[in-house]
């Protein structure tokens, strides 16, 4: 993922698309993998003002992210990736 920008972008898009289509579990799994392979939970926590352990739980199998936290993370990930995704 770190060496293939197009693959990383596709992974981020796929995770967000899965969540928007109602497959929250798959979306969380893909986004967790994307985060681990790119920014990491420590840096993501610093950037979003959320504890890394909370982020790990949020994207874990039993995690139930609040919209505020989820959109903060998605906004940062998009900005960092140089993407601007829109819902149509």
C-alpha positions in Angstrom: 0.0 0.0 0.0 2.8 2.4 0.9 4.5 1.9 -2.5 1.3 1.8 -4.7 -0.6 5.1 -4.4 -3.4 3.9 -6.8 -3.9 0.7 -4.7 -4.0 2.7 -1.5 -6.5 5.1 -3.0 -8.7 2.2 -4.2 -8.6 0.6 -0.8 -9.7 3.8 0.9 -12.5 4.3 -1.6 -13.6 0.7 -1.2 -13.7 1.0 2.6 -15.8 4.2 2.5 -18.1 2.8 -0.2 -18.7 -0.4 1.8 -19.8 1.7 4.8 -22.0 3.9 2.7 -23.7 0.9 1.1 -24.5 -0.4 4.6 -21.8 -3.1 4.9 -20.3 -1.4 8.0 -18.3 -4.5 9.1 -16.5 -4.9 5.8 -15.9 -1.1 5.6 -14.4 -1.0 9.1 -12.1 -4.0 8.3 -10.9 -2.4 5.1 -10.3 1.0 6.7 -8.5 -0.6 9.7 -6.2 -2.3 7.2 -5.7 0.9 5.3 -4.9 2.8 8.5 -2.4 0.2 9.6 -0.7 0.2 6.2 -0.5 4.0 5.8 -0.7 6.5 8.7 -1.0 4.2 11.7 -3.2 4.6 14.7 -0.8 6.7 16.7 -0.5 9.4 14.1 -4.2 9.2 13.2 -4.9 9.7 16.9 -2.7 12.8 17.1 -4.3 14.2 13.9 -7.9 13.7 15.1 -7.6 14.2 18.8 -8.7 10.7 19.5 -6.8 8.2 21.6 -5.2 5.5 19.4 -6.7 2.7 21.5 -10.2 4.2 21.0 -9.5 4.3 17.2 -8.4 0.6 17.3 -11.6 -0.3 19.1 -13.7 1.8 16.8 -12.5 0.0 13.7 -12.5 -3.4 15.5 -15.1 -6.2 15.0 -17.3 -5.0 17.9 -16.6 -1.3 17.3 -19.5 1.1 16.8 -18.0 4.4 15.7 -20.0 7.6 16.4 -20.6 9.7 13.3 -18.5 12.6 14.8 -15.4 10.4 15.2 -15.9 8.5 12.0 -16.2 11.6 9.8 -13.2 13.2 11.5 -11.2 10.1 10.6 -12.5 9.9 7.1 -11.9 13.6 6.5 -8.3 13.3 7.7 -7.6 10.1 5.6 -9.0 11.8 2.5 -7.0 14.9 3.0 -3.8 12.9 3.7 -4.4 10.8 0.5 -5.1 13.9 -1.6 -8.7 12.8 -2.3 -12.0 14.5 -2.2 -14.8 11.9 -2.2 -18.5 12.9 -2.6 -21.7 10.9 -2.2 -23.9 11.0 -5.3 
